[in-house]
């Protein structure tokens, strides 16, 4: 067995160790070799798992048995940017943060911003249709991918060039959209054409303490009305999560000393005129305080203060990880039910070994990251959580996966809860591109 450099930082590894690790082959390919590898695997019926930056939480890039792991980390030869159209044409192996650094020289940025931006790859965030903290402003990868090069596991290792670098092109079916969010089950994405956005000249960040979730929703409505075209992020942190960030990540909250609230909001605007944007943010904050929607609030006065606010949000996962074993969830819910599930789970786990049940996430788009911590993995807590959580989410019109996909961890529940007809059509589409079903087996589509 050979282990490539992409093994480092495998976030799902401890939970999803392959059953036949000693037989697993790892290879980090250049784009020109992907076709040969998939052709070889097709003819020998060898299963393959594409792998990007290893930042997923559902085991989508984890081999289940003895699959070949195909890393795209070395596919980094092409990086072309048109500063007239703002279209980026690059290989799939570029790290998101590195791409942003390059684009910043021309005053542009990738519209997707993630906590894992220093590790995740452009190909990976395309295959998972990443959204991140600024989805409320820019949308997910689906909104920005114009075209791609993808290699499919057929008898030829066919290289498909889908879409184009044009924003308007209705000459064919938009087949490239099938691969955005496909979790590497239809083909291996090797190159992407995507629309970038101008880097904002003015960014304002505010942090609020709130007494009730109902008030959080009222503040969201107010932000949409008053900040509208410059609103770029609306993040949510509950009190227990904030406590763990302060205690375990060493980051003190920015509000008044000794002020503790059940809910916190981090709100960001991005625009082009700082005087105009600052005035709008000031008016918004005044209204929130004057109307008693927020109990306390602070507006970052400089870049350093803004960075501190975002460090709090970005360290939510780290703070909870230090509390013990974490049952993590990536859920999408109608806003009226966003925090209701957290309260339901607290009640359901009363009397168990659960230490805390808490939620942070992207309230602006309904993406809740529900976390349950225990001293160590607890079978009793597990049985109380599943399948209750996923059944509850579906009953409220939500999704059991908002950002991270289905992978291996959610496969069983996905198959039980998804409409059988939709599953059948998805399977039929997979067979068109992957006739021997060798790509990412035992995952979302079978």
C-alpha positions as a printed Julia matrix, in Angstrom:
446×3 Matrix{Float64}:
   0.0    0.0     0.0
   1.28   3.45   -0.88
  -0.02   6.46    1.01
  -0.16   9.8    -0.77
   0.16  13.15    0.92
  -3.6   13.64    0.82
  -3.98  11.27    3.79
  -3.09  14.11    6.16
  -6.12  15.74    7.75
  -8.73  13.11    6.87
 -11.58  14.42    8.98
 -13.8   11.34    8.73
 -11.03   8.78    9.16
 -11.53   7.91   12.83
 -15.2    7.16   12.28
 -14.99   5.44    8.91
 -11.9    3.28    8.77
 -11.9    1.01    5.69
 -12.43  -2.65    6.52
  -9.59  -3.73    4.2
  -7.07  -0.94    4.73
  -4.06  -3.09    3.88
  -5.42  -3.69    0.37
  -6.22  -0.07   -0.37
  -4.08   1.62   -3.03
  -3.59   5.37   -2.94
  -2.57   7.38   -5.97
  -2.29  11.11   -6.51
  -2.87  11.75  -10.2
  -2.13  14.46  -12.68
  -5.11  15.4   -14.81
  -3.66  13.71  -17.89
  -3.5   10.38  -16.07
  -7.03  10.29  -14.66
  -8.44   8.95  -17.92
  -5.91   6.12  -18.04
  -6.57   5.21  -14.41
 -10.36   5.08  -14.84
 -10.07   3.14  -18.11
  -7.82   0.61  -16.37
 -10.23   0.3   -13.46
 -13.22  -0.15  -15.78
 -11.66  -3.09  -17.61
 -10.55  -4.76  -14.37
 -13.7   -3.88  -12.44
 -11.74  -2.05   -9.75
 -13.68   0.33   -7.53
 -12.38   3.92   -7.25
 -12.97   6.69   -4.71
 -12.09  10.24   -5.86
 -10.61  12.36   -3.1
 -10.08  16.11   -2.81
  -9.14  17.97    0.38
 -10.51  15.52    2.99
 -12.64  18.17    4.69
 -16.02  16.44    4.37
 -17.88  15.09    7.4
 -19.87  12.2     5.9
 -17.14   9.93    4.56
 -17.72  10.64    0.89
 -14.02  10.24    0.08
 -13.41   7.35    2.47
 -12.96   3.85    0.96
 -15.31   1.28    2.47
 -13.41  -1.87    1.46
 -10.46  -2.1    -0.93
 -11.25   0.7    -3.38
  -8.48   2.64   -5.09
  -8.31   6.18   -3.69
  -7.71   8.7    -6.48
  -6.45  12.06   -5.19
  -6.81  15.19   -7.33
  -4.42  17.29   -5.21
  -1.72  17.37   -7.89
  -4.02  18.56  -10.69
  -2.84  22.17  -10.49
  -1.23  23.08  -13.81
  -3.91  25.39  -15.25
  -5.06  28.66  -13.68
  -6.49  31.15  -16.19
  -8.43  34.25  -15.23
 -10.24  36.74  -17.46
 -10.5   40.03  -15.58
 -12.99  41.36  -18.12
 -15.62  38.67  -17.57
 -14.49  37.54  -14.12
 -14.43  33.92  -15.31
 -11.89  31.57  -13.72
 -10.73  28.49  -15.64
  -8.63  26.32  -13.34
  -7.69  22.75  -12.52
  -9.6   20.97   -9.77
  -6.67  20.54   -7.38
  -6.26  24.17   -6.36
  -6.92  24.95   -2.7
  -9.78  27.43   -2.31
  -7.73  29.88   -0.24
  -4.84  29.79   -2.72
  -7.24  30.53   -5.57
  -8.6   33.49   -3.61
  -5.09  34.86   -3.05
  -4.39  34.72   -6.78
  -7.7   36.33   -7.69
  -7.25  39.11   -5.12
  -4.41  40.54   -7.23
  -7.04  41.39   -9.85
  -9.65  42.54   -7.33
 -11.8   39.38   -7.48
 -12.6   36.42   -5.23
 -14.27  33.03   -5.27
 -17.83  33.7    -4.0
 -17.75  30.59   -1.79
 -16.14  31.04    1.64
 -15.73  28.1     4.03
 -14.09  27.47    7.36
 -12.03  24.78    5.59
 -10.85  27.14    2.84
  -7.21  26.43    3.68
  -7.66  22.72    2.88
 -10.65  22.2     0.59
 -10.09  21.99   -3.16
 -11.98  23.66   -6.0
 -12.89  20.23   -7.39
 -14.14  19.05   -4.02
 -16.37  22.04   -3.34
 -17.81  21.62   -6.84
 -18.52  17.92   -6.32
 -20.28  18.7    -3.03
 -21.99  21.92   -4.19
 -20.52  23.88   -1.29
 -22.35  26.93    0.01
 -20.63  28.28    3.11
 -21.03  31.44    5.11
 -21.96  33.8     2.25
 -24.64  31.74    0.52
 -27.27  34.33    1.48
 -25.48  36.77   -0.85
 -23.84  34.66   -3.54
 -25.55  31.28   -3.55
 -23.83  27.88   -3.76
 -21.4   26.5    -6.36
 -24.39  25.65   -8.55
 -24.84  29.38   -9.08
 -21.3   29.9   -10.38
 -20.08  26.83  -12.28
 -20.27  27.52  -16.03
 -18.5   24.45  -17.34
 -16.05  21.7   -16.51
 -13.84  18.9   -17.71
 -14.78  15.57  -16.17
 -13.49  12.04  -16.71
 -16.02   9.22  -16.58
 -15.27   5.57  -15.72
 -16.32   3.94  -18.99
 -14.33   1.62  -21.25
 -12.47   4.56  -22.81
 -11.97   6.7   -19.71
 -13.82   9.35  -21.68
 -12.92  12.97  -21.05
 -16.05  15.15  -21.28
 -15.88  18.9   -21.79
 -19.23  20.21  -20.57
 -20.6   23.74  -20.6
 -18.25  26.6   -21.45
 -16.79  29.78  -20.02
 -19.81  31.76  -21.21
 -22.48  33.03  -18.83
 -25.1   32.55  -21.54
 -25.0   29.32  -23.53
 -28.23  27.46  -24.34
 -26.92  25.26  -27.15
 -27.25  21.99  -25.24
 -28.49  20.36  -22.05
 -26.6   21.77  -19.07
 -25.01  18.42  -18.28
 -22.25  19.97  -16.2
 -24.86  20.81  -13.56
 -25.36  17.07  -12.93
 -21.82  16.84  -11.6
 -22.19  19.78   -9.19
 -23.2   18.08   -5.95
 -22.75  14.55   -7.34
 -20.21  13.66   -4.6
 -17.85  12.1    -7.14
 -20.31   9.37   -8.12
 -20.69  10.25  -11.81
 -17.14  11.16  -12.78
 -13.9   12.77  -11.64
 -13.91  16.55  -12.08
 -10.49  17.69  -13.31
 -11.09  21.27  -14.45
 -13.7   23.94  -13.75
 -14.86  27.15  -15.39
 -16.64  29.36  -12.89
 -17.86  32.9   -12.4
 -16.02  34.84   -9.7
 -17.15  38.12   -8.12
 -15.46  41.47   -7.45
 -13.82  41.64   -4.04
 -15.81  44.11   -1.9
 -14.08  47.34   -0.92
 -16.19  47.76    2.2
 -16.9   44.97    4.69
 -18.73  45.62    7.96
 -19.2   43.02   10.72
 -21.51  43.2    13.74
 -22.07  40.85   16.69
 -25.37  40.8    18.61
 -26.62  39.19   21.82
 -30.28  38.1    21.66
 -32.72  36.81   24.28
 -35.01  34.63   22.14
 -34.94  32.74   18.86
 -38.09  34.56   17.79
 -36.1   37.78   18.06
 -33.32  36.22   15.94
 -35.83  35.69   13.14
 -37.11  39.24   13.54
 -33.55  40.54   13.22
 -33.08  38.45   10.06
 -36.2   39.98    8.53
 -34.99  43.44    9.5
 -31.55  42.78    8.0
 -33.07  41.68    4.69
 -35.18  44.83    4.59
 -32.58  47.38    5.69
 -29.3   45.88    4.45
 -30.71  44.1     1.41
 -28.17  44.32   -1.44
 -25.1   44.46    0.84
 -26.08  41.69    3.29
 -23.5   38.91    2.82
 -23.62  36.76    5.98
 -26.07  36.05    8.77
 -24.53  33.55   11.19
 -26.06  32.01   14.31
 -24.39  30.76   17.51
 -26.32  29.56   20.53
 -25.24  30.21   24.11
 -23.83  26.74   24.8
 -21.68  26.83   21.68
 -20.42  30.28   22.64
 -19.53  28.99   26.09
 -17.39  26.23   24.53
 -15.65  28.7    22.2
 -14.7   30.92   25.13
 -13.72  28.02   27.38
 -11.91  25.74   24.93
 -10.76  27.99   22.09
  -9.7   30.88   24.33
 -11.73  33.51   22.47
 -13.66  35.98   24.59
 -16.94  37.32   23.32
 -16.95  40.99   22.23
 -20.03  42.09   24.18
 -20.2   43.69   27.62
 -18.27  41.93   30.37
 -20.38  39.32   32.2
 -23.17  39.59   29.6
 -24.43  36.12   28.66
 -27.17  35.48   26.13
 -28.91  32.34   24.85
 -28.3   33.41   21.24
 -25.71  35.35   19.27
 -25.73  36.63   15.69
 -22.79  37.56   13.47
 -23.9   39.77   10.59
 -21.74  40.94    7.7
 -22.26  43.36    4.83
 -20.11  43.61    1.71
 -20.23  46.57   -0.65
 -18.26  49.16   -2.54
 -18.84  52.37   -0.58
 -17.73  52.3     3.06
 -19.51  55.5     4.16
 -22.81  54.31    2.69
 -22.44  50.77    4.04
 -21.42  51.9     7.52
 -24.39  54.25    7.7
 -26.78  51.45    6.73
 -25.27  49.11    9.32
 -25.49  51.78   12.03
 -29.16  52.41   11.23
 -29.84  48.68   11.28
 -28.16  48.18   14.66
 -29.94  51.2    16.14
 -33.28  49.77   15.07
 -32.48  46.34   16.53
 -31.55  47.87   19.9
 -34.3   50.52   19.96
 -37.0   47.95   19.1
 -35.57  45.56   21.73
 -34.86  42.85   19.16
 -31.25  42.65   20.34
 -30.14  43.15   23.94
 -26.55  44.11   23.13
 -24.4   44.57   20.07
 -21.05  45.73   18.76
 -19.85  46.86   15.34
 -16.24  46.04   14.43
 -14.27  49.27   14.12
 -11.36  47.84   12.15
 -10.07  44.73   10.39
  -8.58  43.3    13.59
 -11.89  43.48   15.45
 -13.73  41.97   12.48
 -11.24  39.1    12.33
 -11.83  38.43   16.02
 -15.59  38.16   15.43
 -15.07  35.69   12.61
 -12.56  33.67   14.65
 -15.36  33.08   17.15
 -17.59  31.69   14.42
 -14.82  29.66   12.79
 -13.82  28.08   16.12
 -17.28  26.78   17.01
 -16.39  23.27   15.86
 -13.03  23.34   17.66
 -14.6   24.51   20.9
 -17.12  21.67   20.85
 -14.52  19.09   19.85
 -12.65  19.82   23.08
 -15.79  18.9    25.02
 -15.57  15.2    24.1
 -17.04  13.02   21.37
 -19.24  15.03   19.0
 -22.27  13.81   17.07
 -22.3   16.35   14.22
 -25.23  17.17   11.95
 -25.52  19.25    8.8
 -29.22  19.96    8.35
 -31.38  22.31    6.32
 -34.63  23.43    7.93
 -37.46  25.9     7.36
 -36.54  28.89    9.5
 -39.46  28.48   11.91
 -38.1   25.02   12.83
 -34.39  25.97   12.81
 -33.9   25.82   16.59
 -36.91  23.71   17.49
 -34.95  20.52   16.78
 -32.24  21.52   19.28
 -34.87  21.89   21.98
 -36.46  18.56   21.03
 -33.11  16.76   21.23
 -32.28  18.29   24.62
 -35.55  16.93   25.96
 -35.01  13.55   24.28
 -31.5   13.15   25.71
 -32.4   14.22   29.24
 -31.0   11.61   31.65
 -28.43  10.25   29.17
 -24.66  10.78   29.05
 -25.02  13.73   26.67
 -23.04  16.71   27.96
 -24.61  19.36   25.8
 -26.87  19.82   22.79
 -26.16  22.99   20.84
 -26.39  24.55   17.41
 -24.55  27.05   15.27
 -24.83  27.65   11.56
 -26.06  29.79    8.72
 -29.42  31.13    9.86
 -29.64  33.27    6.74
 -30.17  30.16    4.59
 -31.59  27.73    7.16
 -28.47  25.55    7.54
 -28.22  24.26   11.14
 -25.11  22.54   12.48
 -26.59  20.62   15.42
 -23.97  19.14   17.76
 -24.33  16.68   20.64
 -21.3   16.09   22.87
 -20.62  13.11   25.15
 -17.52  12.13   27.18
 -16.88   9.37   24.61
 -18.89   7.58   21.95
 -22.13   6.51   23.62
 -24.34   3.82   22.08
 -27.32   4.87   24.17
 -27.13   8.45   22.92
 -26.64   7.18   19.37
 -29.8    5.09   19.56
 -31.77   8.06   20.88
 -30.52  10.29   18.07
 -30.97   8.05   15.03
 -33.1    7.75   13.01
 -35.2   10.22   15.07
 -33.29  13.32   13.91
 -33.55  12.56   10.21
 -37.2   11.51   10.4
 -38.02  14.7    12.32
 -36.19  16.89    9.78
 -37.97  15.29    6.83
 -41.34  15.62    8.6
 -40.78  19.38    8.83
 -39.91  19.72    5.15
 -36.16  19.91    5.74
 -33.13  18.12    4.31
 -30.84  15.67    6.11
 -27.87  17.17    4.28
 -27.45  20.89    3.67
 -23.79  21.17    2.66
 -21.74  18.03    3.22
 -23.73  15.54    1.16
 -24.74  11.96    1.92
 -21.45  10.07    1.69
 -21.34   6.89    3.72
 -22.6    8.16    7.07
 -26.08   9.13    5.85
 -26.53   6.5     3.15
 -28.87   4.25    5.14
 -31.19   7.1     6.11
 -31.02   8.67    2.65
 -32.22   5.42    1.08
 -35.04   5.05    3.59
 -36.28   8.63    3.42
 -35.8    9.56   -0.24
 -38.67   8.98   -2.64
 -38.06   5.6    -4.4
 -38.8    7.08   -7.82
 -36.15   9.77   -7.33
 -33.66   7.11   -6.25
 -34.42   5.07   -9.37
 -33.84   8.01  -11.71
 -30.61   8.93   -9.91
 -29.38   5.35  -10.26
 -30.25   5.29  -13.96
 -28.33   8.52  -14.54
 -25.3    7.11  -12.71
 -25.27   4.03  -14.95
 -25.09   6.25  -18.04
 -21.78   7.69  -16.87
 -20.57   4.76  -14.75
 -21.85   1.58  -16.46
 -20.05  -0.79  -14.08
 -20.87   1.26  -10.97
 -17.23   1.35   -9.88
 -17.01   5.01   -8.83
 -17.53   5.77   -5.12
 -19.51   2.6    -4.36
 -21.56   2.13   -1.17
 -22.37   5.85   -1.04
 -25.27   8.09   -2.1
 -26.38   6.34   -5.32
 -26.54   2.59   -5.88
